[in-house]
Amino acid sequence: MIILNDLRGKEFALNCDLIETISENPDTTMLLTNGRIYIVRESMQEVIDKTIEYHRTIQRGIV
């Protein structure tokens, strides 16, 4: 799970394994494999970086 902020600034946790696509137009929009769409304040690169760090943490066995 990664922590993101919706457009109103409210934090929420997202299962990043469900992200199918991410685009910036100009808001960062994510389409999940279950068909849900999320629009967040973070940039596309920030979401990618958080996802990479999450998977690194899992591989190290920290979580």
PDBQT receptor file of N, H, CA, C and O in Angstrom, charges set to zero:
ATOM      1  N   MET A   1       0.838  -1.176   0.000  1.00  0.00    +0.000 N 
ATOM      2  CA  MET A   1       0.000   0.000   0.000  1.00  0.00    +0.000 C 
ATOM      3  C   MET A   1       0.889   1.246   0.000  1.00  0.00    +0.000 C 
ATOM      4  O   MET A   1       1.916   1.304   0.675  1.00  0.00    +0.000 OA
ATOM      5  N   ILE A   2       0.460   2.233  -0.775  1.00  0.00    +0.000 N 
ATOM      6  H   ILE A   2      -0.375   2.186  -1.324  1.00  0.00    +0.000 HD
ATOM      7  CA  ILE A   2       1.157   3.511  -0.783  1.00  0.00    +0.000 C 
ATOM      8  C   ILE A   2       0.167   4.585  -0.332  1.00  0.00    +0.000 C 
ATOM      9  O   ILE A   2      -1.039   4.463  -0.546  1.00  0.00    +0.000 OA
ATOM     10  N   ILE A   3       0.696   5.640   0.297  1.00  0.00    +0.000 N 
ATOM     11  H   ILE A   3       1.676   5.739   0.471  1.00  0.00    +0.000 HD
ATOM     12  CA  ILE A   3      -0.130   6.734   0.785  1.00  0.00    +0.000 C 
ATOM     13  C   ILE A   3      -0.133   7.838  -0.264  1.00  0.00    +0.000 C 
ATOM     14  O   ILE A   3       0.919   8.307  -0.696  1.00  0.00    +0.000 OA
ATOM     15  N   LEU A   4      -1.349   8.247  -0.669  1.00  0.00    +0.000 N 
ATOM     16  H   LEU A   4      -2.204   7.866  -0.317  1.00  0.00    +0.000 HD
ATOM     17  CA  LEU A   4      -1.527   9.305  -1.655  1.00  0.00    +0.000 C 
ATOM     18  C   LEU A   4      -2.528  10.319  -1.125  1.00  0.00    +0.000 C 
ATOM     19  O   LEU A   4      -3.154  10.100  -0.089  1.00  0.00    +0.000 OA
ATOM     20  N   ASN A   5      -2.677  11.431  -1.841  1.00  0.00    +0.000 N 
ATOM     21  H   ASN A   5      -2.168  11.609  -2.683  1.00  0.00    +0.000 HD
ATOM     22  CA  ASN A   5      -3.633  12.473  -1.479  1.00  0.00    +0.000 C 
ATOM     23  C   ASN A   5      -4.588  12.711  -2.628  1.00  0.00    +0.000 C 
ATOM     24  O   ASN A   5      -4.169  12.854  -3.777  1.00  0.00    +0.000 OA
ATOM     25  N   ASP A   6      -5.895  12.752  -2.311  1.00  0.00    +0.000 N 
ATOM     26  H   ASP A   6      -6.235  12.636  -1.377  1.00  0.00    +0.000 HD
ATOM     27  CA  ASP A   6      -6.856  13.086  -3.360  1.00  0.00    +0.000 C 
ATOM     28  C   ASP A   6      -6.777  14.588  -3.636  1.00  0.00    +0.000 C 
ATOM     29  O   ASP A   6      -5.984  15.287  -3.005  1.00  0.00    +0.000 OA
ATOM     30  N   LEU A   7      -7.570  15.082  -4.547  1.00  0.00    +0.000 N 
ATOM     31  H   LEU A   7      -8.214  14.515  -5.060  1.00  0.00    +0.000 HD
ATOM     32  CA  LEU A   7      -7.488  16.489  -4.933  1.00  0.00    +0.000 C 
ATOM     33  C   LEU A   7      -7.880  17.444  -3.814  1.00  0.00    +0.000 C 
ATOM     34  O   LEU A   7      -7.510  18.618  -3.848  1.00  0.00    +0.000 OA
ATOM     35  N   ARG A   8      -8.615  16.964  -2.835  1.00  0.00    +0.000 N 
ATOM     36  H   ARG A   8      -8.916  16.011  -2.808  1.00  0.00    +0.000 HD
ATOM     37  CA  ARG A   8      -8.976  17.797  -1.679  1.00  0.00    +0.000 C 
ATOM     38  C   ARG A   8      -7.919  17.749  -0.584  1.00  0.00    +0.000 C 
ATOM     39  O   ARG A   8      -8.037  18.445   0.424  1.00  0.00    +0.000 OA
ATOM     40  N   GLY A   9      -6.881  16.926  -0.776  1.00  0.00    +0.000 N 
ATOM     41  H   GLY A   9      -6.785  16.360  -1.595  1.00  0.00    +0.000 HD
ATOM     42  CA  GLY A   9      -5.809  16.825   0.205  1.00  0.00    +0.000 C 
ATOM     43  C   GLY A   9      -5.997  15.721   1.221  1.00  0.00    +0.000 C 
ATOM     44  O   GLY A   9      -5.182  15.589   2.134  1.00  0.00    +0.000 OA
ATOM     45  N   LYS A  10      -7.046  14.923   1.093  1.00  0.00    +0.000 N 
ATOM     46  H   LYS A  10      -7.708  15.031   0.351  1.00  0.00    +0.000 HD
ATOM     47  CA  LYS A  10      -7.304  13.834   2.032  1.00  0.00    +0.000 C 
ATOM     48  C   LYS A  10      -6.416  12.641   1.689  1.00  0.00    +0.000 C 
ATOM     49  O   LYS A  10      -6.382  12.178   0.548  1.00  0.00    +0.000 OA
ATOM     50  N   GLU A  11      -5.695  12.152   2.707  1.00  0.00    +0.000 N 
ATOM     51  H   GLU A  11      -5.723  12.528   3.633  1.00  0.00    +0.000 HD
ATOM     52  CA  GLU A  11      -4.820  10.996   2.518  1.00  0.00    +0.000 C 
ATOM     53  C   GLU A  11      -5.612   9.708   2.426  1.00  0.00    +0.000 C 
ATOM     54  O   GLU A  11      -6.643   9.548   3.080  1.00  0.00    +0.000 OA
ATOM     55  N   PHE A  12      -5.117   8.790   1.605  1.00  0.00    +0.000 N 
ATOM     56  H   PHE A  12      -4.280   8.920   1.074  1.00  0.00    +0.000 HD
ATOM     57  CA  PHE A  12      -5.690   7.452   1.547  1.00  0.00    +0.000 C 
ATOM     58  C   PHE A  12      -4.599   6.476   1.127  1.00  0.00    +0.000 C 
ATOM     59  O   PHE A  12      -3.598   6.863   0.524  1.00  0.00    +0.000 OA
ATOM     60  N   ALA A  13      -4.806   5.219   1.452  1.00  0.00    +0.000 N 
ATOM     61  H   ALA A  13      -5.619   4.904   1.942  1.00  0.00    +0.000 HD
ATOM     62  CA  ALA A  13      -3.857   4.168   1.089  1.00  0.00    +0.000 C 
ATOM     63  C   ALA A  13      -4.388   3.443  -0.136  1.00  0.00    +0.000 C 
ATOM     64  O   ALA A  13      -5.575   3.126  -0.216  1.00  0.00    +0.000 OA
ATOM     65  N   LEU A  14      -3.499   3.181  -1.091  1.00  0.00    +0.000 N 
ATOM     66  H   LEU A  14      -2.535   3.438  -1.026  1.00  0.00    +0.000 HD
ATOM     67  CA  LEU A  14      -3.876   2.520  -2.330  1.00  0.00    +0.000 C 
ATOM     68  C   LEU A  14      -3.029   1.271  -2.519  1.00  0.00    +0.000 C 
ATOM     69  O   LEU A  14      -1.813   1.300  -2.325  1.00  0.00    +0.000 OA
ATOM     70  N   ASN A  15      -3.667   0.191  -2.891  1.00  0.00    +0.000 N 
ATOM     71  H   ASN A  15      -4.655   0.168  -3.049  1.00  0.00    +0.000 HD
ATOM     72  CA  ASN A  15      -2.942  -1.025  -3.235  1.00  0.00    +0.000 C 
ATOM     73  C   ASN A  15      -2.309  -0.797  -4.608  1.00  0.00    +0.000 C 
ATOM     74  O   ASN A  15      -2.981  -0.902  -5.634  1.00  0.00    +0.000 OA
ATOM     75  N   CYS A  16      -1.022  -0.486  -4.618  1.00  0.00    +0.000 N 
ATOM     76  H   CYS A  16      -0.476  -0.400  -3.785  1.00  0.00    +0.000 HD
ATOM     77  CA  CYS A  16      -0.348  -0.115  -5.862  1.00  0.00    +0.000 C 
ATOM     78  C   CYS A  16      -0.227  -1.278  -6.843  1.00  0.00    +0.000 C 
ATOM     79  O   CYS A  16       0.070  -1.058  -8.017  1.00  0.00    +0.000 OA
ATOM     80  N   ASP A  17      -0.450  -2.499  -6.391  1.00  0.00    +0.000 N 
ATOM     81  H   ASP A  17      -0.692  -2.678  -5.437  1.00  0.00    +0.000 HD
ATOM     82  CA  ASP A  17      -0.417  -3.642  -7.307  1.00  0.00    +0.000 C 
ATOM     83  C   ASP A  17      -1.616  -3.646  -8.255  1.00  0.00    +0.000 C 
ATOM     84  O   ASP A  17      -1.629  -4.389  -9.237  1.00  0.00    +0.000 OA
ATOM     85  N   LEU A  18      -2.621  -2.820  -7.966  1.00  0.00    +0.000 N 
ATOM     86  H   LEU A  18      -2.610  -2.217  -7.169  1.00  0.00    +0.000 HD
ATOM     87  CA  LEU A  18      -3.812  -2.757  -8.814  1.00  0.00    +0.000 C 
ATOM     88  C   LEU A  18      -3.722  -1.683  -9.898  1.00  0.00    +0.000 C 
ATOM     89  O   LEU A  18      -4.626  -1.571 -10.726  1.00  0.00    +0.000 OA
ATOM     90  N   ILE A  19      -2.638  -0.885  -9.909  1.00  0.00    +0.000 N 
ATOM     91  H   ILE A  19      -1.903  -0.975  -9.236  1.00  0.00    +0.000 HD
ATOM     92  CA  ILE A  19      -2.512   0.182 -10.897  1.00  0.00    +0.000 C 
ATOM     93  C   ILE A  19      -2.241  -0.427 -12.269  1.00  0.00    +0.000 C 
ATOM     94  O   ILE A  19      -1.286  -1.181 -12.454  1.00  0.00    +0.000 OA
ATOM     95  N   GLU A  20      -3.097  -0.086 -13.217  1.00  0.00    +0.000 N 
ATOM     96  H   GLU A  20      -3.873   0.526 -13.067  1.00  0.00    +0.000 HD
ATOM     97  CA  GLU A  20      -2.921  -0.543 -14.596  1.00  0.00    +0.000 C 
ATOM     98  C   GLU A  20      -2.240   0.533 -15.437  1.00  0.00    +0.000 C 
ATOM     99  O   GLU A  20      -1.279   0.248 -16.151  1.00  0.00    +0.000 OA
ATOM    100  N   THR A  21      -2.738   1.769 -15.355  1.00  0.00    +0.000 N 
ATOM    101  H   THR A  21      -3.519   2.000 -14.775  1.00  0.00    +0.000 HD
ATOM    102  CA  THR A  21      -2.119   2.881 -16.082  1.00  0.00    +0.000 C 
ATOM    103  C   THR A  21      -2.124   4.132 -15.216  1.00  0.00    +0.000 C 
ATOM    104  O   THR A  21      -2.966   4.296 -14.333  1.00  0.00    +0.000 OA
ATOM    105  N   ILE A  22      -1.155   5.015 -15.493  1.00  0.00    +0.000 N 
ATOM    106  H   ILE A  22      -0.471   4.881 -16.210  1.00  0.00    +0.000 HD
ATOM    107  CA  ILE A  22      -1.065   6.321 -14.847  1.00  0.00    +0.000 C 
ATOM    108  C   ILE A  22      -0.862   7.339 -15.955  1.00  0.00    +0.000 C 
ATOM    109  O   ILE A  22      -0.060   7.126 -16.864  1.00  0.00    +0.000 OA
ATOM    110  N   SER A  23      -1.596   8.454 -15.878  1.00  0.00    +0.000 N 
ATOM    111  H   SER A  23      -2.247   8.627 -15.139  1.00  0.00    +0.000 HD
ATOM    112  CA  SER A  23      -1.392   9.524 -16.851  1.00  0.00    +0.000 C 
ATOM    113  C   SER A  23      -1.494  10.870 -16.146  1.00  0.00    +0.000 C 
ATOM    114  O   SER A  23      -2.083  10.981 -15.071  1.00  0.00    +0.000 OA
ATOM    115  N   GLU A  24      -0.912  11.888 -16.767  1.00  0.00    +0.000 N 
ATOM    116  H   GLU A  24      -0.433  11.798 -17.640  1.00  0.00    +0.000 HD
ATOM    117  CA  GLU A  24      -1.012  13.260 -16.271  1.00  0.00    +0.000 C 
ATOM    118  C   GLU A  24      -1.686  14.088 -17.351  1.00  0.00    +0.000 C 
ATOM    119  O   GLU A  24      -1.178  14.194 -18.467  1.00  0.00    +0.000 OA
ATOM    120  N   ASN A  25      -2.836  14.678 -17.016  1.00  0.00    +0.000 N 
ATOM    121  H   ASN A  25      -3.248  14.591 -16.109  1.00  0.00    +0.000 HD
ATOM    122  CA  ASN A  25      -3.572  15.418 -18.038  1.00  0.00    +0.000 C 
ATOM    123  C   ASN A  25      -4.419  16.541 -17.467  1.00  0.00    +0.000 C 
ATOM    124  O   ASN A  25      -5.627  16.453 -17.688  1.00  0.00    +0.000 OA
ATOM    125  N   PRO A  26      -3.998  17.552 -16.790  1.00  0.00    +0.000 N 
ATOM    126  CA  PRO A  26      -2.745  17.703 -16.059  1.00  0.00    +0.000 C 
ATOM    127  C   PRO A  26      -2.753  16.978 -14.717  1.00  0.00    +0.000 C 
ATOM    128  O   PRO A  26      -1.685  16.727 -14.158  1.00  0.00    +0.000 OA
ATOM    129  N   ASP A  27      -3.940  16.630 -14.175  1.00  0.00    +0.000 N 
ATOM    130  H   ASP A  27      -4.808  16.834 -14.629  1.00  0.00    +0.000 HD
ATOM    131  CA  ASP A  27      -3.977  15.894 -12.908  1.00  0.00    +0.000 C 
ATOM    132  C   ASP A  27      -3.524  14.460 -13.130  1.00  0.00    +0.000 C 
ATOM    133  O   ASP A  27      -3.743  13.887 -14.197  1.00  0.00    +0.000 OA
ATOM    134  N   THR A  28      -2.893  13.890 -12.117  1.00  0.00    +0.000 N 
ATOM    135  H   THR A  28      -2.715  14.356 -11.251  1.00  0.00    +0.000 HD
ATOM    136  CA  THR A  28      -2.448  12.502 -12.199  1.00  0.00    +0.000 C 
ATOM    137  C   THR A  28      -3.657  11.592 -12.014  1.00  0.00    +0.000 C 
ATOM    138  O   THR A  28      -4.326  11.618 -10.981  1.00  0.00    +0.000 OA
ATOM    139  N   THR A  29      -3.917  10.794 -13.035  1.00  0.00    +0.000 N 
ATOM    140  H   THR A  29      -3.373  10.773 -13.874  1.00  0.00    +0.000 HD
ATOM    141  CA  THR A  29      -5.070   9.909 -13.058  1.00  0.00    +0.000 C 
ATOM    142  C   THR A  29      -4.600   8.470 -13.164  1.00  0.00    +0.000 C 
ATOM    143  O   THR A  29      -3.782   8.134 -14.020  1.00  0.00    +0.000 OA
ATOM    144  N   MET A  30      -5.126   7.621 -12.284  1.00  0.00    +0.000 N 
ATOM    145  H   MET A  30      -5.791   7.894 -11.589  1.00  0.00    +0.000 HD
ATOM    146  CA  MET A  30      -4.749   6.209 -12.293  1.00  0.00    +0.000 C 
ATOM    147  C   MET A  30      -5.967   5.358 -12.587  1.00  0.00    +0.000 C 
ATOM    148  O   MET A  30      -7.023   5.541 -11.981  1.00  0.00    +0.000 OA
ATOM    149  N   LEU A  31      -5.821   4.438 -13.508  1.00  0.00    +0.000 N 
ATOM    150  H   LEU A  31      -4.963   4.290 -14.000  1.00  0.00    +0.000 HD
ATOM    151  CA  LEU A  31      -6.841   3.439 -13.789  1.00  0.00    +0.000 C 
ATOM    152  C   LEU A  31      -6.375   2.148 -13.136  1.00  0.00    +0.000 C 
ATOM    153  O   LEU A  31      -5.256   1.692 -13.370  1.00  0.00    +0.000 OA
ATOM    154  N   LEU A  32      -7.236   1.562 -12.318  1.00  0.00    +0.000 N 
ATOM    155  H   LEU A  32      -8.146   1.931 -12.128  1.00  0.00    +0.000 HD
ATOM    156  CA  LEU A  32      -6.891   0.314 -11.643  1.00  0.00    +0.000 C 
ATOM    157  C   LEU A  32      -7.425  -0.868 -12.423  1.00  0.00    +0.000 C 
ATOM    158  O   LEU A  32      -8.299  -0.717 -13.276  1.00  0.00    +0.000 OA
ATOM    159  N   THR A  33      -6.899  -2.042 -12.131  1.00  0.00    +0.000 N 
ATOM    160  H   THR A  33      -6.189  -2.165 -11.437  1.00  0.00    +0.000 HD
ATOM    161  CA  THR A  33      -7.322  -3.250 -12.837  1.00  0.00    +0.000 C 
ATOM    162  C   THR A  33      -8.779  -3.604 -12.571  1.00  0.00    +0.000 C 
ATOM    163  O   THR A  33      -9.385  -4.350 -13.339  1.00  0.00    +0.000 OA
ATOM    164  N   ASN A  34      -9.352  -3.071 -11.480  1.00  0.00    +0.000 N 
ATOM    165  H   ASN A  34      -8.860  -2.464 -10.856  1.00  0.00    +0.000 HD
ATOM    166  CA  ASN A  34     -10.761  -3.334 -11.176  1.00  0.00    +0.000 C 
ATOM    167  C   ASN A  34     -11.689  -2.305 -11.824  1.00  0.00    +0.000 C 
ATOM    168  O   ASN A  34     -12.897  -2.332 -11.586  1.00  0.00    +0.000 OA
ATOM    169  N   GLY A  35     -11.141  -1.398 -12.640  1.00  0.00    +0.000 N 
ATOM    170  H   GLY A  35     -10.161  -1.376 -12.833  1.00  0.00    +0.000 HD
ATOM    171  CA  GLY A  35     -11.930  -0.415 -13.350  1.00  0.00    +0.000 C 
ATOM    172  C   GLY A  35     -12.107   0.917 -12.631  1.00  0.00    +0.000 C 
ATOM    173  O   GLY A  35     -12.618   1.870 -13.218  1.00  0.00    +0.000 OA
ATOM    174  N   ARG A  36     -11.692   0.997 -11.370  1.00  0.00    +0.000 N 
ATOM    175  H   ARG A  36     -11.277   0.223 -10.893  1.00  0.00    +0.000 HD
ATOM    176  CA  ARG A  36     -11.816   2.251 -10.620  1.00  0.00    +0.000 C 
ATOM    177  C   ARG A  36     -10.786   3.255 -11.102  1.00  0.00    +0.000 C 
ATOM    178  O   ARG A  36      -9.703   2.883 -11.551  1.00  0.00    +0.000 OA
ATOM    179  N   ILE A  37     -11.131   4.521 -11.006  1.00  0.00    +0.000 N 
ATOM    180  H   ILE A  37     -12.011   4.824 -10.641  1.00  0.00    +0.000 HD
ATOM    181  CA  ILE A  37     -10.242   5.608 -11.404  1.00  0.00    +0.000 C 
ATOM    182  C   ILE A  37      -9.990   6.487 -10.192  1.00  0.00    +0.000 C 
ATOM    183  O   ILE A  37     -10.921   6.850  -9.473  1.00  0.00    +0.000 OA
ATOM    184  N   TYR A  38      -8.725   6.829  -9.968  1.00  0.00    +0.000 N 
ATOM    185  H   TYR A  38      -7.968   6.534 -10.552  1.00  0.00    +0.000 HD
ATOM    186  CA  TYR A  38      -8.342   7.728  -8.890  1.00  0.00    +0.000 C 
ATOM    187  C   TYR A  38      -7.577   8.897  -9.481  1.00  0.00    +0.000 C 
ATOM    188  O   TYR A  38      -6.727   8.718 -10.353  1.00  0.00    +0.000 OA
ATOM    189  N   ILE A  39      -7.888  10.107  -8.996  1.00  0.00    +0.000 N 
ATOM    190  H   ILE A  39      -8.579  10.252  -8.288  1.00  0.00    +0.000 HD
ATOM    191  CA  ILE A  39      -7.160  11.311  -9.376  1.00  0.00    +0.000 C 
ATOM    192  C   ILE A  39      -6.489  11.824  -8.111  1.00  0.00    +0.000 C 
ATOM    193  O   ILE A  39      -7.144  12.027  -7.089  1.00  0.00    +0.000 OA
ATOM    194  N   VAL A  40      -5.160  12.036  -8.187  1.00  0.00    +0.000 N 
ATOM    195  H   VAL A  40      -4.627  11.871  -9.017  1.00  0.00    +0.000 HD
ATOM    196  CA  VAL A  40      -4.391  12.378  -6.999  1.00  0.00    +0.000 C 
ATOM    197  C   VAL A  40      -3.547  13.627  -7.226  1.00  0.00    +0.000 C 
ATOM    198  O   VAL A  40      -3.321  14.049  -8.360  1.00  0.00    +0.000 OA
ATOM    199  N   ARG A  41      -3.083  14.212  -6.113  1.00  0.00    +0.000 N 
ATOM    200  H   ARG A  41      -3.267  13.869  -5.192  1.00  0.00    +0.000 HD
ATOM    201  CA  ARG A  41      -2.236  15.406  -6.158  1.00  0.00    +0.000 C 
ATOM    202  C   ARG A  41      -0.807  15.094  -6.582  1.00  0.00    +0.000 C 
ATOM    203  O   ARG A  41      -0.147  15.930  -7.199  1.00  0.00    +0.000 OA
ATOM    204  N   GLU A  42      -0.331  13.911  -6.259  1.00  0.00    +0.000 N 
ATOM    205  H   GLU A  42      -0.867  13.232  -5.758  1.00  0.00    +0.000 HD
ATOM    206  CA  GLU A  42       1.053  13.550  -6.572  1.00  0.00    +0.000 C 
ATOM    207  C   GLU A  42       1.252  13.475  -8.087  1.00  0.00    +0.000 C 
ATOM    208  O   GLU A  42       0.323  13.196  -8.844  1.00  0.00    +0.000 OA
ATOM    209  N   SER A  43       2.481  13.730  -8.499  1.00  0.00    +0.000 N 
ATOM    210  H   SER A  43       3.237  13.956  -7.884  1.00  0.00    +0.000 HD
ATOM    211  CA  SER A  43       2.807  13.603  -9.923  1.00  0.00    +0.000 C 
ATOM    212  C   SER A  43       2.898  12.121 -10.286  1.00  0.00    +0.000 C 
ATOM    213  O   SER A  43       2.980  11.254  -9.415  1.00  0.00    +0.000 OA
ATOM    214  N   MET A  44       2.882  11.856 -11.577  1.00  0.00    +0.000 N 
ATOM    215  H   MET A  44       2.816  12.559 -12.284  1.00  0.00    +0.000 HD
ATOM    216  CA  MET A  44       3.024  10.482 -12.045  1.00  0.00    +0.000 C 
ATOM    217  C   MET A  44       4.342   9.889 -11.535  1.00  0.00    +0.000 C 
ATOM    218  O   MET A  44       4.381   8.739 -11.099  1.00  0.00    +0.000 OA
ATOM    219  N   GLN A  45       5.409  10.671 -11.590  1.00  0.00    +0.000 N 
ATOM    220  H   GLN A  45       5.377  11.606 -11.944  1.00  0.00    +0.000 HD
ATOM    221  CA  GLN A  45       6.710  10.171 -11.141  1.00  0.00    +0.000 C 
ATOM    222  C   GLN A  45       6.713   9.875  -9.643  1.00  0.00    +0.000 C 
ATOM    223  O   GLN A  45       7.338   8.908  -9.208  1.00  0.00    +0.000 OA
ATOM    224  N   GLU A  46       6.024  10.696  -8.850  1.00  0.00    +0.000 N 
ATOM    225  H   GLU A  46       5.517  11.481  -9.204  1.00  0.00    +0.000 HD
ATOM    226  CA  GLU A  46       5.946  10.438  -7.412  1.00  0.00    +0.000 C 
ATOM    227  C   GLU A  46       5.223   9.125  -7.132  1.00  0.00    +0.000 C 
ATOM    228  O   GLU A  46       5.647   8.362  -6.264  1.00  0.00    +0.000 OA
ATOM    229  N   VAL A  47       4.144   8.853  -7.852  1.00  0.00    +0.000 N 
ATOM    230  H   VAL A  47       3.799   9.472  -8.557  1.00  0.00    +0.000 HD
ATOM    231  CA  VAL A  47       3.415   7.591  -7.673  1.00  0.00    +0.000 C 
ATOM    232  C   VAL A  47       4.320   6.418  -8.056  1.00  0.00    +0.000 C 
ATOM    233  O   VAL A  47       4.361   5.411  -7.350  1.00  0.00    +0.000 OA
ATOM    234  N   ILE A  48       5.037   6.543  -9.158  1.00  0.00    +0.000 N 
ATOM    235  H   ILE A  48       5.004   7.362  -9.732  1.00  0.00    +0.000 HD
ATOM    236  CA  ILE A  48       5.963   5.487  -9.582  1.00  0.00    +0.000 C 
ATOM    237  C   ILE A  48       7.042   5.279  -8.533  1.00  0.00    +0.000 C 
ATOM    238  O   ILE A  48       7.347   4.140  -8.179  1.00  0.00    +0.000 OA
ATOM    239  N   ASP A  49       7.628   6.369  -8.027  1.00  0.00    +0.000 N 
ATOM    240  H   ASP A  49       7.381   7.294  -8.315  1.00  0.00    +0.000 HD
ATOM    241  CA  ASP A  49       8.682   6.257  -7.005  1.00  0.00    +0.000 C 
ATOM    242  C   ASP A  49       8.159   5.597  -5.735  1.00  0.00    +0.000 C 
ATOM    243  O   ASP A  49       8.852   4.766  -5.148  1.00  0.00    +0.000 OA
ATOM    244  N   LYS A  50       6.952   5.949  -5.299  1.00  0.00    +0.000 N 
ATOM    245  H   LYS A  50       6.389   6.624  -5.777  1.00  0.00    +0.000 HD
ATOM    246  CA  LYS A  50       6.366   5.330  -4.099  1.00  0.00    +0.000 C 
ATOM    247  C   LYS A  50       6.119   3.838  -4.327  1.00  0.00    +0.000 C 
ATOM    248  O   LYS A  50       6.317   3.025  -3.424  1.00  0.00    +0.000 OA
ATOM    249  N   THR A  51       5.691   3.489  -5.525  1.00  0.00    +0.000 N 
ATOM    250  H   THR A  51       5.530   4.149  -6.259  1.00  0.00    +0.000 HD
ATOM    251  CA  THR A  51       5.442   2.087  -5.852  1.00  0.00    +0.000 C 
ATOM    252  C   THR A  51       6.741   1.291  -5.844  1.00  0.00    +0.000 C 
ATOM    253  O   THR A  51       6.792   0.183  -5.310  1.00  0.00    +0.000 OA
ATOM    254  N   ILE A  52       7.784   1.854  -6.434  1.00  0.00    +0.000 N 
ATOM    255  H   ILE A  52       7.742   2.754  -6.867  1.00  0.00    +0.000 HD
ATOM    256  CA  ILE A  52       9.091   1.191  -6.444  1.00  0.00    +0.000 C 
ATOM    257  C   ILE A  52       9.597   1.005  -5.017  1.00  0.00    +0.000 C 
ATOM    258  O   ILE A  52      10.066  -0.077  -4.665  1.00  0.00    +0.000 OA
ATOM    259  N   GLU A  53       9.508   2.049  -4.192  1.00  0.00    +0.000 N 
ATOM    260  H   GLU A  53       9.127   2.928  -4.478  1.00  0.00    +0.000 HD
ATOM    261  CA  GLU A  53       9.978   1.949  -2.806  1.00  0.00    +0.000 C 
ATOM    262  C   GLU A  53       9.173   0.912  -2.027  1.00  0.00    +0.000 C 
ATOM    263  O   GLU A  53       9.739   0.168  -1.226  1.00  0.00    +0.000 OA
ATOM    264  N   TYR A  54       7.872   0.854  -2.250  1.00  0.00    +0.000 N 
ATOM    265  H   TYR A  54       7.412   1.458  -2.901  1.00  0.00    +0.000 HD
ATOM    266  CA  TYR A  54       7.028  -0.146  -1.600  1.00  0.00    +0.000 C 
ATOM    267  C   TYR A  54       7.506  -1.560  -1.954  1.00  0.00    +0.000 C 
ATOM    268  O   TYR A  54       7.643  -2.407  -1.071  1.00  0.00    +0.000 OA
ATOM    269  N   HIS A  55       7.757  -1.814  -3.229  1.00  0.00    +0.000 N 
ATOM    270  H   HIS A  55       7.646  -1.126  -3.947  1.00  0.00    +0.000 HD
ATOM    271  CA  HIS A  55       8.189  -3.144  -3.652  1.00  0.00    +0.000 C 
ATOM    272  C   HIS A  55       9.592  -3.472  -3.137  1.00  0.00    +0.000 C 
ATOM    273  O   HIS A  55       9.876  -4.626  -2.817  1.00  0.00    +0.000 OA
ATOM    274  N   ARG A  56      10.460  -2.484  -3.054  1.00  0.00    +0.000 N 
ATOM    275  H   ARG A  56      10.230  -1.546  -3.313  1.00  0.00    +0.000 HD
ATOM    276  CA  ARG A  56      11.794  -2.703  -2.463  1.00  0.00    +0.000 C 
ATOM    277  C   ARG A  56      11.663  -3.098  -0.991  1.00  0.00    +0.000 C 
ATOM    278  O   ARG A  56      12.363  -3.991  -0.513  1.00  0.00    +0.000 OA
ATOM    279  N   THR A  57      10.763  -2.427  -0.284  1.00  0.00    +0.000 N 
ATOM    280  H   THR A  57      10.195  -1.702  -0.672  1.00  0.00    +0.000 HD
ATOM    281  CA  THR A  57      10.544  -2.728   1.126  1.00  0.00    +0.000 C 
ATOM    282  C   THR A  57      10.040  -4.161   1.288  1.00  0.00    +0.000 C 
ATOM    283  O   THR A  57      10.492  -4.885   2.174  1.00  0.00    +0.000 OA
ATOM    284  N   ILE A  58       9.114  -4.562   0.440  1.00  0.00    +0.000 N 
ATOM    285  H   ILE A  58       8.746  -3.973  -0.280  1.00  0.00    +0.000 HD
ATOM    286  CA  ILE A  58       8.584  -5.939   0.492  1.00  0.00    +0.000 C 
ATOM    287  C   ILE A  58       9.692  -6.946   0.235  1.00  0.00    +0.000 C 
ATOM    288  O   ILE A  58       9.789  -7.960   0.927  1.00  0.00    +0.000 OA
ATOM    289  N   GLN A  59      10.523  -6.670  -0.754  1.00  0.00    +0.000 N 
ATOM    290  H   GLN A  59      10.445  -5.847  -1.316  1.00  0.00    +0.000 HD
ATOM    291  CA  GLN A  59      11.605  -7.615  -1.108  1.00  0.00    +0.000 C 
ATOM    292  C   GLN A  59      12.615  -7.748   0.035  1.00  0.00    +0.000 C 
ATOM    293  O   GLN A  59      13.186  -8.820   0.239  1.00  0.00    +0.000 OA
ATOM    294  N   ARG A  60      12.834  -6.659   0.777  1.00  0.00    +0.000 N 
ATOM    295  H   ARG A  60      12.370  -5.789   0.611  1.00  0.00    +0.000 HD
ATOM    296  CA  ARG A  60      13.757  -6.715   1.916  1.00  0.00    +0.000 C 
ATOM    297  C   ARG A  60      13.127  -7.408   3.117  1.00  0.00    +0.000 C 
ATOM    298  O   ARG A  60      13.822  -7.737   4.078  1.00  0.00    +0.000 OA
ATOM    299  N   GLY A  61      11.818  -7.630   3.069  1.00  0.00    +0.000 N 
ATOM    300  H   GLY A  61      11.254  -7.363   2.288  1.00  0.00    +0.000 HD
ATOM    301  CA  GLY A  61      11.133  -8.305   4.172  1.00  0.00    +0.000 C 
ATOM    302  C   GLY A  61      10.861  -7.400   5.350  1.00  0.00    +0.000 C 
ATOM    303  O   GLY A  61      10.695  -7.886   6.469  1.00  0.00    +0.000 OA
ATOM    304  N   ILE A  62      10.809  -6.092   5.133  1.00  0.00    +0.000 N 
ATOM    305  H   ILE A  62      10.944  -5.697   4.224  1.00  0.00    +0.000 HD
ATOM    306  CA  ILE A  62      10.610  -5.136   6.220  1.00  0.00    +0.000 C 
ATOM    307  C   ILE A  62       9.148  -5.062   6.632  1.00  0.00    +0.000 C 
ATOM    308  O   ILE A  62       8.856  -4.862   7.811  1.00  0.00    +0.000 OA
ATOM    309  N   VAL A  63       8.229  -5.218   5.701  1.00  0.00    +0.000 N 
ATOM    310  H   VAL A  63       8.466  -5.381   4.743  1.00  0.00    +0.000 HD
ATOM    311  CA  VAL A  63       6.807  -5.094   6.029  1.00  0.00    +0.000 C 
ATOM    312  C   VAL A  63       6.275  -6.410   6.522  1.00  0.00    +0.000 C 
ATOM    313  O   VAL A  63       5.093  -6.514   6.852  1.00  0.00    +0.000 OA
TER     314      VAL A  63
